[in-house]
Amino acid sequence: MSILTQLFKQTAELQKHVDSGLPSGDDERMAFIQTLDEGLIERGRLIEQLADDSKDPAMDELRDEVIKQNKTFQANLLILQQLIRNDLHQLHLKKETGRKYEQPYEGMTDGAFFDKRGV
């Protein structure tokens, strides 16, 4: 099996994984992200090997299909990345709000008291 065919299959598997959606549970999300990360590492290795591979004119059709597949895959990855980024931002806001309730006077050093004498 050629490297280009392996890359096509790996990208199709990752696309199917991303299309399944981001799970709602914490453990399921971690497993989802771990599987995605492992798949992306393997895909990166295939791309590096592909760069060293010779240009075979018989594989032009498959090469064009891989390029098209890559564009849609990257767009879906950006959407997934934005979802994860929003979740992290919401978590940060919750932690910050909780911290303000636990220690309400922590950051209040913005003023000084002056009496009428000016001393």
Helices and strands as residue ranges (DSSP letters): H 3-19, H 26-52, G 57-59, H 60-102
